[in-house]
């Protein structure tokens, strides 16, 4: 399907996100949205699995391999609960963000250069969404097919993952089947839930690049107007364009501020839970050479890298805005125009960044530091097991 307007592609992408979110009853953009049976089923499945980790530790103790495998999946459930809570708690925020971006794309549908810029951005967002979704589906397929393959080849009964339902015994056939049913349901729901959550994050953060590129285009247009105004006493075109830039820049600042506030919890939980995920998965890869743990480890690394990369993109685009202001022909403005321009320039020098609980900037540097710490912790656990 080929699109010529960025707004049409944005609407199409939003419909796909809503379809994925409906898997867990979180299509919050539906008119008069209310939680439904799928919402309660997903919440119950998450909750019972999180509670089941306590029972799992008691059941498998002191089997360190099983405990670490359960820890690897436990971190995923923590992330799922945080995303679930964020979607329900801040539903109005998501509605406002969707509408804000819808208006942004709609405004520039007839502007050839800006529409082309935003269309290219939306194509890249869709490409990244497809990659992340396929990666999630691939990991879940590996986990889901493992019990079938193990039973066919070795005649062994294994579960999709090591977390048990409270007070169940997988050695009993009925208990094993009950665990398997719940786990397969959560795998199906997980495809939609995580695909929707990651797609929304990609859409929201990378849209800052669209704002930045349109703002830079407007600054270029203002430069042309300033050159033309040198031989004229009429400053009206300059003032009108400057007003457009001021208003758009204010929208960018508000957008970034809202983004940082609402993803404060999500970023912290995702980074912190990655310690459980990767430490357990790496341990499983090393000790038992588990294929499922290899798949889970790759998925978690990609997910963490994606999050840190999005934070880096936000920082880079803020720097591009600052450079665009600095390199403009501001010295051709009159005194009142310079005052407005200098206020914007000051604000862009103190732009918001995505952080992890305000403790560290979310970027590639943080990703490397986290991976080093996780690797060191995993090596320590492996030595302990020996």
C-alpha positions as semicolon CSV with decimal commas, in nm:
position;residue;x (nm);y (nm);z (nm)
1;X;0,000;0,000;0,000
2;X;0,149;0,333;-0,111
3;X;0,067;0,664;0,055
4;X;0,128;1,017;-0,074
5;X;0,017;1,203;0,239
6;X;0,185;1,158;0,576
7;X;-0,150;1,206;0,747
8;X;-0,301;0,905;0,569
9;X;-0,005;0,687;0,669
10;X;-0,028;0,814;1,027
11;X;-0,398;0,716;1,044
12;X;-0,319;0,373;0,895
13;X;-0,040;0,317;1,148
14;X;-0,269;0,422;1,433
15;X;-0,534;0,171;1,321
16;X;-0,274;-0,108;1,334
17;X;-0,166;-0,004;1,684
18;X;-0,530;-0,005;1,798
19;X;-0,577;-0,353;1,648
20;X;-0,278;-0,488;1,842
21;X;-0,399;-0,316;2,161
22;X;-0,743;-0,477;2,124
23;X;-0,577;-0,818;2,192
24;X;-0,556;-0,716;2,558
25;X;-0,867;-0,497;2,565
26;X;-0,674;-0,169;2,560
27;X;-0,807;0,004;2,249
28;X;-0,821;0,327;2,447
29;X;-0,890;0,535;2,134
30;X;-1,233;0,373;2,097
31;X;-1,518;0,621;2,166
32;X;-1,637;0,593;2,529
33;X;-1,374;0,327;2,598
34;X;-1,431;0,096;2,893
35;X;-1,231;-0,210;3,005
36;X;-1,377;-0,533;2,868
37;X;-1,340;-0,906;2,930
38;X;-1,006;-0,912;2,744
39;X;-0,876;-0,636;2,971
40;X;-0,964;-0,834;3,284
41;X;-0,827;-1,160;3,142
42;X;-0,494;-0,997;3,054
43;X;-0,471;-0,829;3,395
44;X;-0,560;-1,153;3,574
45;X;-0,302;-1,346;3,373
46;X;-0,030;-1,093;3,450
47;X;-0,119;-1,075;3,819
48;X;-0,139;-1,450;3,874
49;X;0,197;-1,495;3,700
50;X;0,365;-1,227;3,910
51;X;0,226;-1,384;4,228
52;X;0,321;-1,727;4,097
53;X;0,690;-1,633;4,094
54;X;0,695;-1,659;4,476
55;X;0,550;-2,010;4,458
56;X;0,789;-2,096;4,173
57;X;1,092;-2,006;4,386
58;X;0,960;-2,229;4,665
59;X;0,878;-2,516;4,426
60;X;1,208;-2,525;4,233
61;X;1,442;-2,436;4,519
62;X;1,741;-2,499;4,507
63;X;1,742;-2,568;4,128
64;X;1,932;-2,255;4,024
65;X;1,879;-2,313;3,651
66;X;1,499;-2,313;3,688
67;X;1,510;-2,015;3,923
68;X;1,714;-1,808;3,679
69;X;1,488;-1,907;3,387
70;X;1,185;-1,793;3,587
71;X;1,364;-1,466;3,671
72;X;1,424;-1,405;3,300
73;X;1,051;-1,425;3,227
74;X;0,950;-1,252;3,551
75;X;1,110;-0,929;3,427
76;X;0,893;-0,947;3,113
77;X;0,578;-0,968;3,326
78;X;0,691;-0,668;3,532
79;X;0,727;-0,470;3,209
80;X;0,386;-0,589;3,093
81;X;0,218;-0,477;3,415
82;X;0,386;-0,134;3,396
83;X;0,272;-0,086;3,035
84;X;-0,078;-0,206;3,128
85;X;-0,099;0,040;3,417
86;X;0,038;0,328;3,209
87;X;-0,220;0,274;2,932
88;X;-0,514;0,269;3,174
89;X;-0,391;0,535;3,417
90;X;-0,292;0,788;3,150
91;X;-0,556;0,714;2,888
92;X;-0,633;1,084;2,841
93;X;-0,263;1,152;2,780
94;X;-0,251;0,897;2,499
95;X;-0,567;1,039;2,345
96;X;-0,419;1,390;2,359
97;X;-0,092;1,271;2,203
98;X;-0,269;1,087;1,920
99;X;-0,485;1,392;1,847
100;X;-0,185;1,623;1,868
101;X;0,007;1,421;1,610
102;X;-0,302;1,382;1,393
103;X;-0,342;1,761;1,381
104;X;0,031;1,807;1,313
105;X;0,025;1,578;1,007
106;X;-0,306;1,722;0,888
107;X;-0,174;2,082;0,902
108;X;0,110;2,010;0,659
109;X;-0,068;1,774;0,419
110;X;-0,071;2,046;0,149
111;X;0,284;2,173;0,214
112;X;0,497;1,985;-0,039
113;X;0,829;1,992;0,145
114;X;0,693;1,933;0,495
115;X;0,457;1,660;0,377
116;X;0,748;1,483;0,204
117;X;0,957;1,513;0,523
118;X;0,680;1,376;0,743
119;X;0,594;1,100;0,493
120;X;0,955;0,980;0,495
121;X;0,950;0,981;0,876
122;X;0,625;0,783;0,891
123;X;0,763;0,526;0,645
124;X;1,063;0,479;0,872
125;X;0,837;0,451;1,178
126;X;0,631;0,182;1,003
127;X;0,946;-0,006;0,901
128;X;1,074;-0,001;1,259
129;X;0,732;-0,110;1,387
130;X;0,736;-0,409;1,151
131;X;1,085;-0,510;1,266
132;X;0,998;-0,488;1,636
133;X;0,669;-0,676;1,584
134;X;0,837;-0,955;1,386
135;X;1,106;-0,983;1,651
136;X;0,842;-1,016;1,927
137;X;0,647;-1,274;1,724
138;X;0,968;-1,469;1,653
139;X;1,062;-1,488;2,021
140;X;0,711;-1,593;2,128
141;X;0,699;-1,858;1,855
142;X;1,026;-2,008;1,982
143;X;0,893;-2,015;2,339
144;X;0,553;-2,153;2,231
145;X;0,687;-2,429;2,004
146;X;0,941;-2,554;2,258
147;X;0,694;-2,772;2,459
148;X;0,567;-2,934;2,137
149;X;0,917;-3,004;2,003
150;X;1,042;-3,137;2,338
151;X;0,746;-3,375;2,363
152;X;0,783;-3,502;2,004
153;X;1,160;-3,554;2,022
154;X;1,224;-3,647;2,387
155;X;0,875;-3,731;2,514
156;X;0,933;-3,477;2,791
157;X;0,664;-3,249;2,927
158;X;0,800;-2,897;2,958
159;X;0,624;-2,564;3,000
160;X;0,652;-2,254;2,783
161;X;0,835;-2,080;3,067
162;X;0,932;-2,171;3,423
163;X;0,681;-1,961;3,622
164;X;0,407;-2,180;3,774
165;X;0,051;-2,104;3,879
166;X;0,027;-2,084;4,259
167;X;-0,016;-2,424;4,431
168;X;0,016;-2,621;4,107
169;X;0,240;-2,919;4,042
170;X;0,352;-2,961;3,678
171;X;0,414;-3,332;3,745
172;X;0,036;-3,378;3,770
173;X;-0,118;-3,393;3,420
174;X;-0,419;-3,170;3,494
175;X;-0,197;-2,909;3,662
176;X;0,049;-2,923;3,374
177;X;-0,228;-2,868;3,117
178;X;-0,376;-2,580;3,321
179;X;-0,035;-2,409;3,335
180;X;0,012;-2,467;2,963
181;X;-0,328;-2,315;2,873
182;X;-0,262;-2,000;3,079
183;X;0,088;-1,966;2,936
184;X;-0,027;-2,003;2,575
185;X;-0,298;-1,743;2,633
186;X;-0,041;-1,499;2,773
187;X;0,185;-1,564;2,475
188;X;-0,096;-1,469;2,232
189;X;-0,194;-1,166;2,439
190;X;0,174;-1,072;2,471
191;X;0,213;-1,040;2,095
192;X;-0,061;-0,776;2,077
193;X;0,022;-0,603;2,403
194;X;0,395;-0,565;2,355
195;X;0,365;-0,488;1,982
196;X;0,118;-0,208;2,061
197;X;0,325;-0,069;2,351
198;X;0,651;-0,067;2,156
199;X;0,482;0,079;1,845
200;X;0,331;0,363;2,049
201;X;0,669;0,443;2,207
202;X;0,837;0,446;1,865
203;X;0,561;0,668;1,722
204;X;0,569;0,920;2,006
205;X;0,945;0,958;2,041
206;X;1,042;0,955;1,673
207;X;0,767;1,208;1,598
208;X;0,993;1,461;1,769
209;X;1,211;1,424;1,459
210;X;0,912;1,534;1,248
211;X;0,859;1,840;1,465
212;X;1,231;1,922;1,446
213;X;1,251;1,884;1,067
214;X;0,941;2,099;1,008
215;X;1,079;2,360;1,247
216;X;1,409;2,363;1,055
217;X;1,218;2,407;0,728
218;X;1,038;2,706;0,876
219;X;1,369;2,857;0,989
220;X;1,502;2,815;0,634
221;X;1,191;2,992;0,502
222;X;1,246;3,271;0,753
223;X;1,606;3,312;0,635
224;X;1,482;3,368;0,279
225;X;1,227;3,622;0,403
226;X;1,495;3,802;0,605
227;X;1,714;3,836;0,297
228;X;1,422;3,973;0,096
229;X;1,331;4,214;0,377
230;X;1,671;4,385;0,365
231;X;1,551;4,606;0,081
232;X;1,208;4,669;0,230
233;X;1,066;4,853;0,528
234;X;0,777;4,609;0,560
235;X;0,863;4,365;0,839
236;X;0,522;4,197;0,839
237;X;0,633;3,877;0,653
238;X;0,926;3,838;0,896
239;X;0,706;3,884;1,203
240;X;0,443;3,640;1,073
241;X;0,702;3,370;1,002
242;X;0,872;3,433;1,336
243;X;0,536;3,393;1,509
244;X;0,485;3,058;1,332
245;X;0,826;2,943;1,453
246;X;0,760;3,058;1,811
247;X;0,428;2,872;1,823
248;X;0,571;2,553;1,670
249;X;0,872;2,559;1,903
250;X;0,639;2,597;2,200
251;X;0,448;2,290;2,080
252;X;0,776;2,097;2,059
253;X;0,872;2,191;2,416
254;X;0,529;2,094;2,551
255;X;0,536;1,767;2,356
256;X;0,877;1,668;2,495
257;X;0,778;1,767;2,849
258;X;0,463;1,551;2,836
259;X;0,662;1,263;2,689
260;X;0,917;1,272;2,970
261;X;0,650;1,292;3,243
262;X;0,436;1,004;3,120
263;X;0,720;0,765;3,031
264;X;0,904;0,829;3,357
265;X;0,775;0,506;3,515
266;X;0,790;0,299;3,196
267;X;1,158;0,381;3,133
268;X;1,262;0,302;3,490
269;X;1,071;-0,028;3,499
270;X;1,199;-0,139;3,159
271;X;1,563;-0,069;3,243
272;X;1,539;-0,219;3,594
273;X;1,352;-0,532;3,479
274;X;1,611;-0,587;3,206
275;X;1,852;-0,682;3,484
276;X;1,624;-0,974;3,578
277;X;1,559;-1,063;3,216
278;X;1,910;-1,064;3,079
279;X;2,086;-1,204;3,385
280;X;1,848;-1,500;3,392
281;X;1,855;-1,548;3,015
282;X;2,235;-1,531;2,991
283;X;2,263;-1,779;3,277
284;X;2,028;-2,015;3,093
285;X;2,228;-1,975;2,771
286;X;2,555;-2,060;2,946
287;X;2,453;-2,336;3,189
288;X;2,180;-2,526;3,002
289;X;2,243;-2,398;2,646
290;X;1,869;-2,334;2,627
291;X;1,750;-2,228;2,282
292;X;1,451;-2,047;2,433
293;X;1,679;-1,847;2,663
294;X;1,893;-1,751;2,363
295;X;1,584;-1,622;2,183
296;X;1,468;-1,435;2,493
297;X;1,811;-1,279;2,550
298;X;1,829;-1,151;2,190
299;X;1,478;-1,004;2,219
300;X;1,555;-0,827;2,547
301;X;1,880;-0,680;2,413
302;X;1,701;-0,547;2,104
303;X;1,420;-0,403;2,317
304;X;1,663;-0,230;2,554
305;X;1,873;-0,101;2,264
306;X;1,558;0,033;2,097
307;X;1,462;0,225;2,412
308;X;1,808;0,377;2,453
309;X;1,828;0,454;2,081
310;X;1,499;0,645;2,096
311;X;1,639;0,854;2,381
312;X;1,946;0,924;2,169
313;X;1,730;1,029;1,871
314;X;1,545;1,275;2,096
315;X;1,876;1,430;2,212
316;X;2,013;1,450;1,856
317;X;1,700;1,623;1,725
318;X;1,714;1,875;2,010
319;X;2,073;1,952;1,912
320;X;1,968;1,993;1,548
321;X;1,704;2,246;1,652
322;X;1,965;2,437;1,853
323;X;2,206;2,441;1,558
324;X;1,928;2,554;1,321
325;X;1,857;2,852;1,547
326;X;2,227;2,931;1,583
327;X;2,297;2,912;1,207
328;X;1,996;3,125;1,109
329;X;2,020;3,485;0,986
330;X;1,904;3,620;1,323
331;X;2,142;3,915;1,291
332;X;1,921;4,055;1,013
333;X;1,629;4,092;1,254
334;X;1,527;4,415;1,423
335;X;1,545;4,462;1,800
336;X;1,198;4,326;1,890
337;X;1,240;4,024;1,661
338;X;1,577;3,942;1,816
339;X;1,424;3,943;2,165
340;X;1,170;3,675;2,068
341;X;1,435;3,477;1,885
342;X;1,679;3,485;2,177
343;X;1,410;3,354;2,412
344;X;1,358;3,055;2,182
345;X;1,731;3,000;2,150
346;X;1,766;3,000;2,529
347;X;1,485;2,746;2,568
348;X;1,625;2,512;2,304
349;X;1,955;2,504;2,494
350;X;1,768;2,354;2,792
351;X;1,548;2,104;2,607
352;X;1,405;1,798;2,781
353;X;1,569;1,459;2,756
354;X;1,423;1,116;2,825
355;X;1,562;0,987;3,153
356;X;1,551;0,683;3,378
357;X;1,379;0,814;3,692
358;X;1,575;1,141;3,651
359;X;1,891;0,950;3,747
360;X;2,049;0,910;3,405
361;X;1,987;1,023;3,048
362;X;1,841;0,753;2,827
363;X;2,095;0,704;2,549
364;X;2,341;0,459;2,393
365;X;2,600;0,536;2,661
366;X;2,353;0,411;2,924
367;X;2,284;0,100;2,713
368;X;2,654;0,009;2,712
369;X;2,682;0,071;3,088
370;X;2,376;-0,147;3,159
371;X;2,505;-0,431;2,940
372;X;2,839;-0,424;3,119
373;X;2,670;-0,447;3,460
374;X;2,438;-0,727;3,349
375;X;2,727;-0,924;3,200
376;X;2,926;-0,889;3,522
377;X;2,627;-1,004;3,730
378;X;2,561;-1,301;3,501
379;X;2,927;-1,408;3,522
380;X;2,909;-1,388;3,901
381;X;2,600;-1,613;3,906
382;X;2,770;-1,862;3,674
383;X;3,073;-1,886;3,902
384;X;2,840;-1,932;4,196
385;X;2,665;-2,221;4,020
386;X;2,996;-2,396;3,960
